[in-house]
Amino acid sequence: SAHPFSSGFGRGDVRITTRYNLRYLPSAIFGIFHEAGHAIYDQGVSPSLERTPIGNGASLGFHESQSRLWENLVSRSRPFWRHYFPRLQRVFPEALGGVDAESFHRAVNRVQPSLIRVEADEVTYNLHIILRFELERQVLEGALAAEDLPQAWNAKMNEYLGMVPPTDADGVMQDIHWSSGSIGYFPTYTLGNVISVQLFEAARQAHPGLLDAIGRGEFGALLGWLREQVHRHGRKLFPRDLLRRATGADLTPEPYIGYLWEKYGEIYGVAP
């Protein structure tokens, strides 16, 4: 698929797509984990809720929390690659034979401005969301004409990320959301980022050996916690109530900001 997505016809039939870049393997790897996070959520809703108005995810923000959790907190983590990198080396011996797991982990967590949102690193990702939110709000308010979006997009890309897309395909036309009518969707990715860290930290409190388990390729404890605390409830609870029930806290960006500082501060040797 040009743009990875997940789809289904009920919890027993959930499917995902991804895309492959022959020059950059991580596009496929992290695209798969992102869409698998969505699919796992859909599969985990209680059977008793299927085919009812509450047989879906609690909100789009919660759905994106699951995709971003598996994409970033699991599959971009050091324990994950300590376990799985040797397998990747066996599949791609010529490209990765002389690379160690630590170097690969640093490479897939490199912070560098990107033209494309879905390939952005965790640190700069939310700048892509802010850009889209500001532009679509201007369009809805009548302050920006749709025909002027490409120029406005390029100006904000230059302001926020220091880059100007060479074509609209790499700029304003790169996402499917606006053309498919998903106006206002983009902020759910940032909500998902914030929620994902709150959930992951709560799961670690419940299972202190969670990172060690991931380092052994064992995901049962994490999946079981998510099934019990999030997935099975479908849309029975308001998002704020579901989050409070699972984590004991309201929505707050502090854990997410702390996670970014801890992870990338260690990688790059910087401190807040």
C-alpha positions in Angstrom: 0.0 0.0 0.0 1.2 3.5 -0.7 0.1 4.4 2.8 0.0 1.6 5.3 -3.4 1.0 7.0 -5.4 -1.6 9.0 -8.9 -2.7 8.2 -11.3 -5.4 9.3 -14.8 -6.8 9.4 -15.0 -7.6 13.1 -12.5 -8.8 15.8 -12.0 -12.1 14.0 -11.0 -10.6 10.7 -8.5 -7.8 11.0 -6.0 -7.1 8.3 -3.0 -4.8 7.8 -1.0 -3.4 4.9 2.5 -1.9 4.8 4.9 -0.5 2.2 8.5 -1.4 1.3 11.3 1.0 0.4 14.1 -1.0 -1.1 16.6 1.6 0.2 15.3 1.9 3.7 14.1 -1.2 5.6 12.8 0.6 8.7 9.9 2.0 6.7 8.4 -1.4 6.5 9.4 -2.6 9.9 7.9 0.3 11.8 4.9 0.6 9.5 4.1 -3.0 10.3 4.3 -2.5 14.0 2.2 0.7 13.8 -0.6 -1.0 11.9 -0.3 -4.2 14.0 -0.9 -2.0 17.1 -4.2 -0.9 15.6 -5.1 -4.4 14.6 -4.3 -5.8 18.1 -6.6 -3.3 19.6 -9.4 -4.3 17.3 -8.9 -8.0 18.0 -8.9 -7.4 21.8 -12.3 -5.8 22.2 -14.6 -8.1 24.3 -16.6 -10.5 22.1 -19.7 -9.5 24.1 -19.4 -6.0 22.6 -19.0 -7.1 18.9 -21.5 -5.7 16.5 -22.7 -3.1 19.1 -22.2 0.7 19.1 -19.5 0.3 21.7 -17.6 -2.5 20.0 -14.8 -0.2 18.8 -11.8 1.6 20.3 -12.4 4.2 22.9 -11.3 7.0 20.7 -9.0 7.8 17.7 -6.5 9.1 20.2 -6.6 5.8 22.1 -6.3 3.9 18.9 -3.2 5.8 17.9 -1.8 5.2 21.4 -1.8 1.5 20.6 -0.1 1.9 17.2 2.5 4.3 18.6 3.1 2.2 21.6 4.1 -0.9 19.6 5.9 1.1 17.0 8.0 3.3 19.3 8.0 2.0 22.9 8.4 -1.6 21.8 10.0 -1.9 18.4 12.3 1.1 18.6 13.6 0.0 22.0 17.0 -1.2 22.8 15.8 -4.5 24.5 13.8 -5.3 21.4 16.8 -5.0 19.0 19.2 -6.8 21.3 16.9 -9.8 20.8 15.9 -9.5 17.2 18.9 -7.9 15.5 20.8 -11.2 15.1 17.8 -12.5 13.2 17.7 -9.5 11.0 21.4 -10.0 10.4 20.8 -13.5 9.2 18.3 -12.3 6.7 20.4 -9.4 5.4 24.0 -10.6 6.0 25.6 -8.4 3.4 24.0 -5.2 4.6 24.1 -5.8 8.3 26.9 -8.3 8.8 29.3 -5.7 10.1 26.8 -3.8 12.2 26.1 -4.4 15.9 22.8 -4.2 17.7 23.7 -1.0 19.5 24.6 0.8 16.3 21.4 -0.3 14.6 19.4 0.9 17.6 21.0 4.3 17.4 20.4 4.4 13.6 16.7 3.7 13.8 16.4 6.3 16.5 18.4 9.0 14.8 16.9 12.5 15.2 16.9 14.3 11.8 14.2 16.5 10.2 12.2 14.6 7.6 9.9 15.7 4.8 7.6 12.7 5.4 5.5 12.5 8.6 5.3 8.7 8.7 9.1 8.4 8.6 9.8 11.2 11.2 11.7 10.4 14.3 10.0 10.6 17.7 11.5 14.0 18.6 10.4 15.9 15.5 7.2 13.9 14.8 4.9 16.2 16.6 6.1 19.2 14.6 4.5 17.5 11.6 1.3 17.3 13.5 1.4 20.9 14.7 1.9 22.1 11.1 -1.1 20.1 9.8 -3.3 21.2 12.7 -2.5 24.9 12.2 -3.1 24.7 8.5 -6.4 22.8 8.6 -7.7 25.1 11.3 -6.9 28.1 9.1 -8.8 26.5 6.2 -11.8 25.7 8.3 -11.8 29.3 9.7 -11.7 30.7 6.2 -8.3 32.3 6.7 -6.6 30.1 4.2 -7.9 29.0 0.8 -7.4 25.4 -0.2 -5.6 26.4 -3.3 -3.0 28.3 -1.2 -2.3 25.2 1.0 0.9 24.1 -0.9 2.6 27.5 -0.4 1.5 27.7 3.2 2.7 24.1 3.8 6.1 24.8 2.4 6.5 27.9 4.5 5.7 26.1 7.7 7.9 23.2 6.8 10.8 25.6 6.4 9.9 27.4 9.6 9.5 24.2 11.8 11.8 21.7 10.2 14.2 23.8 8.0 13.1 21.9 4.8 11.1 22.8 1.7 9.4 19.9 -0.1 10.6 19.6 -3.8 7.1 18.5 -4.9 3.6 18.5 -3.4 3.8 14.7 -3.3 6.5 15.2 -0.6 4.5 18.0 0.9 0.9 18.8 1.2 -0.3 15.8 -0.7 1.7 13.1 1.2 -1.2 12.1 3.5 -4.6 10.6 2.7 -6.4 12.2 5.6 -7.7 15.5 4.1 -8.7 14.0 0.8 -10.6 11.2 2.5 -12.5 13.7 4.7 -10.6 12.9 7.9 -10.5 16.6 9.0 -9.1 17.1 12.5 -7.6 13.6 12.6 -3.9 14.6 12.9 -3.9 15.7 16.5 -4.9 12.2 17.5 -1.4 11.1 16.7 0.0 13.4 19.3 -2.7 12.4 21.8 -1.6 8.8 21.0 2.0 9.6 21.7 1.1 11.1 25.1 -1.3 8.3 26.1 1.1 5.5 24.9 3.8 6.5 27.4 1.3 6.8 30.2 0.0 3.3 29.5 3.5 1.8 29.0 4.7 3.2 32.3 1.6 1.8 34.1 2.3 -1.6 32.5 5.9 -1.4 33.7 4.7 -0.7 37.2 2.4 -3.7 37.1 5.2 -5.8 35.5 8.6 -4.6 36.7 10.4 -7.1 34.4 8.6 -5.9 31.3 11.7 -4.5 29.5 13.6 -7.7 30.3 10.7 -9.7 28.8 10.8 -7.6 25.6 14.5 -8.3 25.5 13.7 -12.0 25.4 11.1 -11.6 22.7 8.2 -12.2 25.1 5.3 -9.8 24.8 2.6 -11.7 26.7 2.8 -9.6 29.9 2.4 -6.3 27.9 -0.3 -7.7 25.7 -2.2 -9.2 28.6 -2.1 -5.9 30.5 -3.3 -4.0 27.5 -6.1 -6.5 26.9 -7.3 -6.2 30.5 -6.9 -2.5 31.0 -7.7 -1.1 27.5 -8.7 -3.4 24.7 -11.6 -5.4 26.2 -13.5 -2.3 27.3 -14.1 -1.1 23.7 -16.0 2.1 23.9 -17.8 1.5 27.2 -15.9 4.2 29.0 -15.1 7.8 28.0 -11.4 8.1 27.0 -10.5 10.2 30.1 -12.1 7.5 32.4 -10.4 4.7 30.6 -7.1 6.4 30.9 -7.6 7.2 34.6 -8.7 3.6 35.3 -5.7 2.1 33.5 -3.0 4.5 34.8 -4.5 6.3 37.9 -3.9 9.7 36.2 -5.5 12.1 33.8 -4.0 12.9 30.5 -0.7 14.7 31.0 2.3 15.3 28.7 4.9 15.1 31.4 5.6 11.3 31.2 5.9 11.6 27.4 8.4 14.6 27.6 10.3 12.7 30.3 10.5 9.6 28.1 11.9 11.6 25.2 14.5 13.3 27.4 15.5 10.0 29.0 15.8 8.0 25.7 17.3 10.6 23.4 19.4 12.2 26.2 21.1 8.9 26.7 21.6 8.3 22.9 22.9 11.8 22.2 24.5 12.6 25.6 22.3 15.6 26.4 20.2 16.6 29.4 17.2 18.9 30.0 
